[in-house]
Amino acid sequence: MSMPTVLLVEDEQQIADIEIAYLQKAGLQVAHLVRGNEAVEFVQQHKPDVVILDVMLPGMSGTDICQAIRQFSNVPIIMVTARVEEIDRLLGFDMGADDYLCKPFSPKEMVARVLALLRRHGRLASLSKTPVFEHDVMGQRISCRGQRLDLTPQEYRLFAVLMTHSGRIFSRGQMLQMAYDDDSEVFDRAVDSHIKNVRKKIAAVLGEQVVIHSVYGVGYRFEVEG
């Protein structure tokens, strides 16, 4: 089963980047559109599990999109607006919105609303069954939330050492001894560079969640918290 997909329709890229990071950290796939007139066709073709619509969008307003989607789909819809007048709330719900967020709002609140809708509509089962990390030892592949990490051979070896001994603290020297043959010309400080790259690739999926922890004066520890 695939991860639940959220369609985010938001024309302010800086805001969208933050929201995408939080949604991905929660284990959700995110599709992002900037223009409102692309949203209805996307829902028809890709059938996302939740739609987050900004009211003010170029090409087509969020309320018009919501009304159009309701002609053919019951997908949960969250409306987002900076206008707090009650008429806007009623208008959104009259057109079929399931929930409403008023700017400014916490990204954590947005994620909580999305997860609540997924549970209510029975679309959260695939998320709960998807482990954060999967390690295919024979294929020498590591996946994060179902997405394969594009690791170099060096990055894979070092990360595999940490993953297979979750919670244990390793010095750089210990990691090198376990990851490489004795005749490999790899130096302690190269570990830092490789780990930095692995962290970036994990962050592309999990957002701000840290799983490779730096232990001051010693080395590194792998642990998925929470």
C-alpha positions in Angstrom: 0.0 0.0 0.0 1.3 3.4 -0.9 1.5 6.3 1.5 -1.4 8.8 1.7 -1.0 11.7 -0.7 -1.8 15.3 0.1 -2.4 17.8 -2.7 -1.2 21.2 -1.6 -2.4 24.2 -3.7 -0.5 27.2 -2.5 1.0 30.0 -4.6 3.5 31.3 -2.0 6.5 29.1 -2.4 8.1 30.0 0.9 5.0 29.0 2.8 4.6 25.9 0.7 8.1 24.7 1.4 7.5 24.8 5.1 4.2 23.0 4.8 5.6 20.3 2.6 8.5 19.7 5.0 6.1 19.1 7.9 3.7 16.9 5.9 6.6 14.8 4.7 8.0 14.5 8.2 4.6 13.0 9.2 5.1 10.3 6.5 2.8 11.8 3.8 3.5 12.2 0.1 2.9 15.7 -1.1 2.0 17.0 -4.5 2.3 20.8 -4.9 0.5 23.1 -7.3 0.8 26.9 -7.6 -2.0 27.7 -9.9 -5.6 27.0 -9.0 -6.8 26.1 -12.5 -4.6 23.0 -12.5 -6.1 21.5 -9.3 -9.4 20.0 -10.5 -7.7 18.0 -13.3 -5.1 16.8 -10.9 -7.7 15.5 -8.5 -9.5 13.7 -11.3 -6.4 12.1 -12.6 -4.4 11.3 -9.4 -7.1 11.0 -6.7 -5.2 12.4 -3.7 -6.3 11.4 -0.2 -6.5 15.0 1.1 -6.6 18.4 -0.6 -5.4 21.7 1.0 -6.6 24.7 -0.8 -5.7 28.3 -0.4 -8.7 30.5 -1.0 -6.8 33.2 -3.0 -5.0 31.5 -5.9 -4.0 32.5 -9.4 -6.1 31.0 -12.2 -9.0 29.8 -10.1 -10.1 30.5 -6.5 -10.0 27.9 -3.8 -13.7 28.1 -3.3 -14.4 27.6 -7.0 -12.0 24.6 -7.0 -13.7 23.1 -3.9 -17.1 23.5 -5.6 -15.9 21.9 -8.8 -14.2 18.9 -7.0 -17.4 18.2 -5.1 -19.2 17.5 -8.4 -17.2 14.3 -8.7 -15.3 13.5 -5.5 -15.7 13.3 -1.8 -11.9 13.7 -1.1 -11.4 15.6 2.2 -10.7 19.3 1.6 -9.1 21.8 4.0 -9.6 25.5 3.0 -6.9 28.0 4.0 -7.6 31.7 4.2 -6.3 35.0 5.8 -9.9 36.2 6.0 -11.6 35.4 9.3 -15.1 36.7 8.7 -17.7 34.1 9.5 -19.2 34.4 6.0 -16.0 33.0 4.5 -16.1 30.0 6.8 -19.8 29.3 6.0 -19.1 29.8 2.3 -16.3 27.2 2.4 -18.4 24.6 4.2 -21.4 25.3 2.0 -19.3 24.4 -1.0 -18.2 21.1 0.6 -15.0 21.8 2.6 -14.3 19.5 5.5 -12.2 21.8 7.5 -10.8 25.4 7.6 -7.5 27.0 8.6 -7.0 30.7 9.1 -3.6 32.3 8.5 -1.4 32.5 10.4 -1.5 28.9 11.6 1.1 26.4 13.0 2.3 23.8 10.5 1.9 21.3 13.3 -1.8 22.2 13.5 -2.1 21.7 9.7 -0.6 18.3 10.0 -2.9 17.4 12.9 -5.9 18.4 10.9 -4.8 16.4 7.9 -4.1 13.3 10.0 -7.5 13.7 11.6 -9.3 13.8 8.3 -7.3 10.7 7.0 -8.4 8.8 10.1 -12.0 9.9 9.8 -12.1 8.8 6.2 -10.2 5.5 6.8 -7.2 6.5 4.7 -4.5 6.3 7.3 -3.9 2.5 7.4 -1.1 2.6 4.9 0.8 5.2 6.9 0.7 3.2 10.1 2.1 0.2 8.3 4.9 2.0 6.6 8.2 1.8 8.6 10.4 4.9 8.7 13.4 3.0 7.3 13.7 -0.3 5.5 17.1 -2.0 4.8 17.5 -4.4 2.0 20.8 -6.0 3.0 21.1 -8.3 -0.1 20.4 -5.4 -2.5 22.4 -2.9 -0.4 19.5 -0.5 -0.5 17.9 1.7 2.2 14.5 3.2 1.9 12.9 6.0 4.0 9.1 6.1 4.2 9.0 3.8 1.2 11.3 6.0 -0.9 14.7 4.6 -1.8 17.6 6.8 -0.7 20.0 7.6 -3.5 23.2 6.7 -1.5 26.7 6.3 -2.9 28.5 3.1 -1.9 30.4 4.9 0.8 27.3 6.5 2.2 25.5 3.2 2.2 28.2 1.4 4.1 28.5 4.0 6.9 24.7 4.4 7.3 24.2 0.7 7.3 26.6 0.4 10.2 24.6 2.9 12.2 21.2 1.5 11.2 22.0 -2.1 12.2 23.1 -0.9 15.7 20.4 1.6 16.5 21.0 3.6 19.6 24.7 2.7 19.8 27.4 5.4 19.7 30.2 4.9 17.2 33.4 6.8 16.8 34.5 7.6 13.3 37.3 5.1 13.5 34.8 2.3 14.6 32.5 3.1 11.7 35.4 2.9 9.3 36.6 -0.4 10.7 33.1 -1.9 10.3 32.3 -0.4 6.9 35.5 -0.9 5.0 38.2 -3.5 4.4 41.5 -2.9 6.2 43.3 -1.8 3.0 40.7 0.8 2.1 42.2 4.3 2.0 39.4 6.2 3.8 40.1 8.7 6.5 38.2 9.6 9.7 37.2 13.1 8.5 35.7 11.7 5.4 33.0 10.2 7.6 31.7 13.7 8.4 31.3 14.5 4.8 29.5 11.3 4.0 27.2 11.6 7.0 26.4 15.2 6.0 25.3 13.9 2.6 23.2 11.1 4.1 21.4 13.6 6.4 20.5 15.8 3.4 19.0 12.9 1.5 17.0 11.8 4.6 15.8 15.4 5.2 14.4 15.4 1.7 11.9 12.8 2.9 11.5 13.4 6.7 12.0 17.2 6.8 13.4 18.4 10.1 13.4 15.1 11.9 16.9 14.1 13.0 17.8 10.4 13.0 21.6 10.6 12.8 22.6 12.3 16.0 26.1 13.9 16.5 27.6 12.9 19.9 30.0 15.7 20.8 33.6 14.5 21.1 32.8 10.9 20.1 31.0 10.4 16.8 27.5 9.4 15.7 24.4 7.5 16.8 21.3 6.4 14.8 18.0 6.6 16.5 14.4 7.3 15.2 12.8 9.2 18.1 9.1 9.2 18.7 
